[in-house]
């Protein structure tokens, strides 16, 4: 189901101005961008868009009251500076399972935290740590394979 249709279903005959929570998990995001979400959601405090194939936050509307944002299991790799200007009261953010490769991508969020002088309660980036561990393991396996090849050559030269 597309994101626009899902938003209409989630409204359940309510006006967007009245909605405080919106869960759009597992719906389809066309072209990797947010669709159907606009500035009329003025009271929105919790938004979940987990596993929607989201790659960009460029079309995120201004959500001044938003406190919790769930963006796990998407394909976001950058553009997080939008959150600092569009969601100034954000206190919880989950980015696990995205394509964020290094912490420089998250610098905009740190600036936001410093500007507001309040701590963001949680920023999930646990998959980044897993990727680093995988790279380390791969390097160790490569070294082991190289050492094994070296040993085989040395033994072959002795016989």
N, C-alpha and C positions, 0 to 999 in steps of 0.2 A: 504494500500500500504506500502511496506517495505521501510526503510530509504534509502537503496542503490538506489532503483528505483526512489524514490522521488528526490534524489540528481541529478541523471541523467536528470530527467525532468526539474529541476530548472536551470540546466546549460544552456539550450536552445542554443546548438551549440557553447557555449563559452568554452574556456580553463579554468580549475580551477584557474589558476594563475591570471585571469582577474576579477574574481568574488569578489565583495565587500560586497554584502548582500546575505544571504541565509536563506530562511524561510522553515523549515521542520515541521511545526506544524501539529499535528493530524496524522502523519504517524506512522507506527508500528516499534517499536524498538525490535529486536530479542534478547532474553535473557537479556533485560534491559541495553544493552550496545550500544554505538555509532558504527555504521557501515557505511562504504563508505566515511567517512570524513577523509582526510589525510593531510600531510604536504604541499601538492601542492597548497592549498588554502592560498597563502602567503599574499594576499591583503585583506582578509576577515576582515571587520570591524564590521559587525552586523550578529549575528547568533541567530535564534529563533528555539528552540526545545520544544515548549509548548505542553503538553498533548501527549507525545510519549511513555509513560510508561518507562522512563529512570530511572534506579536505580543506575547506576555507571558512574562516569566520568573518569574511569581508561583508557579508550581508546581514550580520547580526544587528538587530535594532537596538536603540538605546533602552536599556532596562535598568533604570536607576535603583529600583528596590530589590533587584536580584541579589540573593545571598549565596545560594548554592547552585552550582553548575556541574552537571555530570556529562562529560564528553569522552568516556572511555570507549575503547575498541573502535576507533575511527581511523582515518588516514591523514590526520593533521600533522604537518611537519613544520609549520611556522605561522606567522601572522598573529601571534598572541597579543601583540601590542593593542589590538582592537579592544580587548577585554578591559584594559586600563581606562579607556575613554568611555566605552559603552556600558560597562558594569562597575561603577565606582565603589559599590558597597559589597562586592564579592568577598565572602569569607571562606568558602569551601570550593575547591576545584579538583576534579578527577580527570587526569589526562592519561591514565594508564592504557596501554595497548595501542598507542598512536605511533607515528613514525618520527617522533622527536629524537634526534640523534645526539644532541649535546645541550649543555645547560645554557649556552648563549641564546638559545631560542626562548628561554624562560626569563631572560633579563628584564623584559618589559614588565613582567609580573612583579619582579622584585622592586622596580621603580614605583609601581603602583602601591606596594606595601609601604615603602618609605614615604611616599607623598601623603598617604592617609595616616601614617604613624600608628597603624594598627596591624597586628599580625594576621596573616592569612592562616586560618586554622589548619588547613591540609592541602597540600598539592601533591597528588599522587603521580609519581614518575617511576614507579617500581620497575617497569619494563626496560627502562634505560639501564638499570643496574644489571638486569638479566642479560642484556645484549653485551655489556662489557665483560661479564663473566664468560659468556659464550665465546667472545673473541679471545679472551685469555686462554680458555680451554683449547680453542683451535690452534693458537700459537704453540701451546705446550705439545699438542699432538703432532704438529708439524716438526717441532724440534725433536721429538721422540722418533719420528719417522726418518728424519735426516740422520740422527745418531745411529739408528738401526742400519740404514744404508751404508754409513761409514764403517760400522762394525763388520757388515757383510763383505765389503770390499777388502778390509784389512785381513779377515779370515781367508778370503779367496786368494790373496797374495801370499799367504803363508803356506798354502798347500800346493 
